[in-house]
Amino acid sequence: METVSRGEKAIIYPGERYTPRERVWKILEHQEADRVPAELGGCLSFMMKQSYFNLKHFLHLPIFFKEIDYWPGGTHYTSWWTTPIDEKIYRRFRIDFRPVSIRFPRPFIPQKLLPDNSFIDECGFHRKAGETYLEFATPYPLEQMDNLDEIINDPYWPDPEKDRSVDGLDRKAKRLDEAGYAVCCVAPMGGPFEAAWQRRGFNKFLEDIYFRPHIANALLDKVTKILIQMYGMMLDQIGDYCTLVGVGDDMGAQTSGLLSPKTYRDFIKPRHKQIFDFIHKKTAGKIYLHSCGDVEMYIKDYIEEGVNVLNPVQPECPDMGLESLKKKYGDKMAFCGGVSSQRVLPRGTPADVEAEVIRVIKAGAAGGGLIVAPGHVIQPEVQPWNVCALYDSVIKHGRYPIAV
């Protein structure tokens, strides 16, 4: 599979003035560049495996064995649903970003196999392969525990120093940075809220918040400590090269946030602030928060915490209209996403996709602060010609000064 080789520089295409890294930095500083950057997949360069293989077939690109059985994912075992991206696809769509992350030093081996073919994965989560995603399964690993010592000392908690590796990460990040790309440090696992409920069970964790806050706080502190350790391992190696540092913590449902603002501020915000402050001390790179769904109620808090870029900006959510978000928060936060993943990409024509891209550019590109991307990871039912239409339309209509 093609990768960026030593000495290979990013292409500055006719009519462009900046390298990908220079372009992204200007956009993140709320300045207009030569064109609007685009991101592949909506979560720092991931695609659902089925849509990725369809796209490669459509573009007459070979499929490699590593793409079929992809175990070292930056953060977790992803064989069921995502794959690394071929450099030829990055270049075909003029994607400015290249991801790097902590990795596993050995092939994936489940920590525990269960009779129903589910397993405890390398992060200690109970997982089972679904048709599309690697699902979280019940019972959750800590769901039936009530003793705090038993919960905190569960043997399946990851040990970053033992179970992860950053060997060679600095060389890769330096090579990509020197080639002119925007280097993105990918989140090592879900954030405090996600990682706590995925280990404890969503309902049980909400019960903890309201009835057993000592357990909720202990879980959140444990996860926060592990995350800070992982980010420290990565950023000690690549902090000088990062343009973006990814953090993932899904806080939204389709029509509202998952927690009340007060509950968020009491339990989650202090941990977010702790992690984001740590990241900002380690690198000049901007913090890119992936938080799905309708999270408008938290955006002021995100800004106070130090978030610089919000992804995915799902237009189907009632409070996540890009034009409205830009007016409210566009001087303090950049946005990545905006293209409909639920309606237009899977069900529209290439002309519909082009019209959607024009809508997003009109809504958010003025004055910088916009990275065009799908509202979430490109799903299996998205046809490859619509993927091409998305990125070709960004190249066609995203030139500054914006004239659509």
C-alpha positions in Angstrom: 0.0 0.0 0.0 1.4 3.4 -1.0 2.5 5.6 1.8 4.4 8.9 2.0 8.0 7.9 1.4 11.1 9.8 2.6 11.5 13.1 0.9 8.1 12.9 -0.9 6.5 16.4 -0.7 2.9 17.3 -0.6 1.7 18.6 -4.0 0.8 22.2 -4.4 -1.7 22.1 -7.3 -2.1 24.8 -9.9 -4.0 27.8 -8.5 -3.0 26.9 -4.9 -0.5 28.8 -2.7 -0.1 26.7 0.4 1.1 23.3 1.5 -1.6 21.3 3.2 -0.2 22.1 6.6 0.0 25.8 5.9 -3.6 25.8 4.6 -5.0 24.0 7.6 -3.1 26.3 10.1 -4.6 29.4 8.4 -8.1 27.9 8.5 -7.7 27.0 12.2 -6.5 30.5 12.9 -9.8 31.8 11.4 -8.2 33.1 8.3 -9.0 32.5 4.6 -6.5 30.3 2.8 -6.3 29.4 -0.9 -9.1 26.9 -0.6 -11.3 25.2 2.0 -9.6 21.9 3.3 -11.6 18.7 3.4 -11.2 15.7 5.7 -11.8 12.1 4.8 -14.5 10.3 6.8 -15.3 12.9 9.4 -13.2 11.4 12.2 -9.6 12.1 11.1 -9.5 9.8 8.1 -11.6 6.7 8.7 -14.0 5.0 6.3 -16.3 2.1 6.8 -14.6 -0.9 5.2 -17.5 -1.7 2.8 -17.6 1.8 1.4 -13.8 1.9 1.2 -13.6 -1.2 -0.8 -16.3 0.0 -3.1 -14.4 3.2 -3.6 -11.2 1.5 -4.4 -13.0 -0.7 -7.0 -14.6 2.4 -8.5 -11.2 4.1 -8.8 -9.5 1.0 -10.2 -7.2 0.7 -7.2 -6.0 -2.6 -5.8 -7.0 -3.9 -2.4 -4.2 -5.0 -0.1 -4.1 -7.7 2.4 -3.4 -5.3 5.2 -6.7 -3.5 4.4 -8.7 -6.7 4.6 -7.3 -7.8 8.0 -6.4 -4.6 9.7 -5.4 -5.2 13.3 -3.1 -2.5 14.5 -5.6 0.4 14.2 -4.1 3.3 16.1 -6.1 2.6 19.1 -8.2 -0.6 19.0 -9.0 -3.7 16.9 -10.8 -2.4 13.8 -10.9 -5.4 11.5 -14.7 -5.3 11.4 -15.4 -1.8 10.3 -12.5 0.5 9.3 -9.3 0.3 7.4 -6.1 2.4 6.8 -6.5 4.8 3.8 -4.4 4.3 0.7 -2.2 7.3 0.0 -3.5 7.4 -3.6 -7.0 8.1 -2.3 -5.7 10.9 -0.1 -4.0 12.4 -3.1 -7.0 11.9 -5.4 -9.2 14.0 -3.1 -6.4 16.4 -2.0 -6.8 15.6 1.6 -4.6 17.7 3.7 -4.5 15.6 6.9 -2.5 12.5 7.8 -3.2 10.5 11.0 -0.7 9.1 13.4 -1.4 7.4 16.7 -0.2 5.1 19.5 -0.4 1.5 18.4 -0.4 -2.1 19.7 3.1 -3.7 19.8 1.7 -7.1 18.9 -1.2 -8.8 17.0 -4.6 -8.5 18.6 -5.4 -11.3 21.0 -8.7 -11.1 23.0 -8.2 -10.8 26.7 -11.1 -13.2 27.2 -13.2 -15.2 24.8 -16.9 -15.9 25.7 -19.2 -18.7 24.5 -21.4 -16.4 22.4 -18.4 -15.3 20.3 -18.1 -12.0 22.1 -14.8 -11.1 23.8 -13.1 -8.7 26.1 -10.9 -6.5 23.9 -7.5 -4.9 24.6 -9.2 -1.9 26.3 -11.2 -4.1 28.6 -14.5 -3.6 26.8 -17.0 -6.4 26.1 -17.4 -6.5 22.3 -19.2 -8.5 19.7 -19.0 -8.2 15.9 -22.1 -6.9 14.3 -22.9 -6.7 10.6 -21.3 -3.2 10.3 -19.7 -2.2 13.6 -17.9 -3.9 16.4 -20.7 -3.5 19.0 -20.5 -3.1 22.7 -22.1 -6.1 24.4 -23.8 -6.9 27.6 -23.1 -7.6 30.4 -20.5 -4.8 30.5 -17.3 -5.8 32.2 -17.9 -3.7 35.4 -21.7 -3.7 35.3 -22.2 -6.3 38.1 -19.6 -5.0 40.4 -20.5 -2.9 43.5 -17.2 -2.9 45.3 -15.2 0.2 44.4 -11.8 -1.5 44.9 -12.9 -4.3 42.7 -14.0 -1.8 40.0 -10.8 0.3 40.1 -8.5 -2.7 40.2 -10.2 -4.8 37.5 -7.5 -6.7 35.7 -8.8 -5.6 32.2 -8.0 -2.0 32.6 -5.3 -1.1 30.0 -1.7 -0.5 31.1 -0.5 2.1 28.5 3.2 1.5 29.2 2.8 -2.3 28.8 0.0 -2.5 26.2 0.8 0.3 23.8 3.8 1.4 21.8 5.0 4.7 20.3 8.1 3.2 18.7 8.8 5.1 15.5 5.9 7.5 15.9 8.2 10.5 16.0 9.9 9.5 12.7 6.6 9.0 11.0 5.2 12.3 12.3 8.4 14.2 11.4 8.4 12.8 7.9 4.8 13.8 7.3 5.3 17.2 8.7 8.4 17.8 6.6 6.4 16.6 3.5 4.0 19.4 4.2 1.0 17.6 5.6 -1.2 18.5 8.6 -0.3 15.8 11.1 -3.2 14.6 13.2 -2.7 12.8 16.5 -5.6 10.3 16.7 -7.5 9.8 19.9 -6.1 6.7 21.8 -9.6 5.7 22.9 -12.9 7.2 23.8 -13.0 10.1 26.3 -13.9 10.0 30.0 -17.7 9.8 29.5 -17.5 7.1 26.7 -14.9 5.0 28.3 -16.6 5.0 31.7 -20.1 4.0 30.4 -18.7 1.5 27.9 -17.0 -0.4 30.7 -19.8 0.1 33.3 -22.9 0.0 31.1 -24.7 3.2 30.0 -27.7 2.7 32.4 -25.5 1.6 35.3 -23.2 4.5 34.8 -26.1 7.0 34.8 -27.3 5.3 38.0 -23.8 5.8 39.5 -23.9 9.5 38.7 -27.2 10.0 40.5 -27.1 7.3 43.2 -23.5 6.3 43.6 -21.4 9.4 42.7 -18.4 8.0 44.5 -18.3 5.2 41.9 -18.9 7.6 38.9 -16.1 9.9 40.1 -13.7 7.1 40.7 -14.4 5.6 37.2 -14.0 9.0 35.5 -10.7 9.7 37.4 -9.4 6.3 36.4 -10.2 6.8 32.7 -8.8 10.3 32.8 -5.5 9.1 34.3 -5.1 6.5 31.6 -6.0 8.9 28.8 -3.5 11.5 30.1 -0.8 8.8 30.2 -1.5 7.8 26.6 -1.5 11.4 25.3 1.7 11.9 27.2 3.3 9.0 25.5 2.3 10.2 22.1 2.9 13.9 22.5 6.3 13.5 24.1 7.2 11.9 20.7 5.2 14.0 18.2 4.1 17.2 20.0 6.4 19.4 17.9 4.8 18.1 14.7 1.1 18.1 15.5 -1.4 20.3 13.7 -4.4 18.6 15.4 -4.8 16.4 18.4 -7.9 14.3 18.4 -10.1 13.6 21.4 -13.3 11.6 21.1 -16.2 11.7 23.6 -19.7 11.3 22.2 -22.0 13.5 24.2 -25.1 13.8 21.9 -28.1 12.0 20.8 -30.1 12.9 17.6 -32.1 15.7 19.2 -30.3 16.7 22.5 -27.3 16.1 24.6 -27.0 12.9 26.6 -26.5 14.6 30.0 -28.1 17.8 31.4 -25.7 20.8 31.3 -25.4 20.7 35.1 -24.6 17.0 35.2 -22.0 17.5 32.4 -20.4 20.4 34.3 -20.4 18.5 37.5 -18.9 15.2 36.3 -17.5 15.4 32.7 -16.3 19.0 32.2 -13.6 18.9 34.9 -12.1 15.7 33.3 -12.2 17.2 29.8 -10.5 20.4 31.1 -7.8 18.3 32.8 -7.1 16.4 29.6 -7.3 19.4 27.3 -5.0 21.5 29.6 -2.5 18.6 29.5 -2.6 18.4 25.7 -2.2 22.2 25.3 0.9 22.1 27.5 2.5 19.4 25.3 1.9 20.8 21.9 0.9 23.9 19.9 -1.5 21.7 17.9 -5.2 22.4 18.1 -7.6 20.2 19.9 -10.1 18.5 17.6 -13.1 17.1 19.6 -15.2 14.4 18.0 -18.6 14.5 19.8 -21.5 13.1 17.9 -25.1 14.3 17.8 -26.8 17.4 19.1 -24.1 18.9 21.4 -24.9 22.6 21.0 -25.8 22.8 24.7 -22.1 22.0 25.5 -20.3 24.2 23.0 -19.7 27.1 25.4 -18.2 24.6 27.8 -16.1 23.1 25.1 -14.7 26.5 24.2 -14.0 27.3 27.9 -12.2 23.9 28.1 -9.9 24.7 25.2 -11.5 22.9 22.3 -10.5 24.4 19.0 -12.3 22.3 16.4 -15.7 20.5 16.7 -16.6 17.5 14.7 -18.8 16.1 13.2 -21.5 18.9 12.9 -24.4 16.6 11.9 -27.0 18.8 10.0 -29.8 16.4 10.8 -29.6 17.4 14.5 -32.0 20.3 15.2 -29.5 22.6 16.9 -26.4 21.8 14.8 -27.1 23.9 11.7 -23.7 25.1 10.5 -24.8 28.6 9.7 -26.2 29.1 13.2 -23.1 27.6 14.8 -20.9 29.8 12.8 -22.7 33.0 13.9 -22.7 32.0 17.5 -19.3 30.5 17.9 -17.3 31.0 14.7 -14.9 33.5 16.1 -13.8 31.0 18.9 -14.2 27.6 17.3 -13.6 25.9 14.0 -16.0 23.3 12.6 -15.3 20.0 10.8 -18.1 18.2 9.0 -21.5 19.6 7.9 -22.3 17.3 5.0 -25.4 15.1 5.5 -24.4 11.5 6.2 -28.0 10.4 6.9 -29.8 11.8 3.9 -27.7 13.2 1.1 -24.6 11.0 0.9 -26.4 7.6 1.1 -29.6 8.6 -0.8 -28.8 11.5 -3.0 -27.3 11.8 -6.5 -23.9 13.3 -7.3 -25.7 16.5 -8.1 -27.4 16.4 -4.7 -24.0 15.9 -3.1 -22.5 18.9 -5.0 -25.5 21.1 -3.9 -24.9 19.9 -0.3 -21.2 20.8 -0.4 -22.1 24.3 -1.8 -24.6 24.7 1.1 -21.9 23.9 3.6 -19.3 26.1 2.1 -21.8 29.0 2.0 -22.7 28.4 5.6 -19.3 28.1 7.1 -16.3 29.0 4.9 -16.2 32.8 5.1 -13.4 34.0 7.3 -11.9 30.5 7.7 -12.7 28.1 10.4 -14.3 25.3 8.3 -13.1 21.9 7.3 -15.6 20.2 5.0 -16.3 16.6 5.9 -19.2 14.1 6.2 -21.4 14.4 9.2 -19.9 11.1 10.3 -17.9 8.2 9.0 -18.8 7.3 5.5 -21.3 4.5 5.8 -21.5 1.2 3.8 -24.5 2.3 1.7 -22.8 5.4 0.3 -22.0 4.9 -3.3 -18.4 5.6 -4.5 -19.5 8.2 -7.0 -21.1 10.2 -4.2 -17.8 10.1 -2.3 -16.0 11.4 -5.4 -18.7 14.1 -5.8 -18.2 15.3 -2.2 -14.5 15.9 -2.5 -14.5 17.0 -6.1 -17.1 19.6 -5.2 -14.9 20.9 -2.4 -12.0 21.4 -4.8 -14.4 23.0 -7.4 -16.3 25.3 -5.2 -14.1 25.8 -2.1 -11.6 28.3 -3.5 -11.1 31.6 -1.7 -12.6 34.1 -2.2 -15.7 32.1 -1.9 -18.0 32.7 -4.9 -20.8 30.2 -4.6 
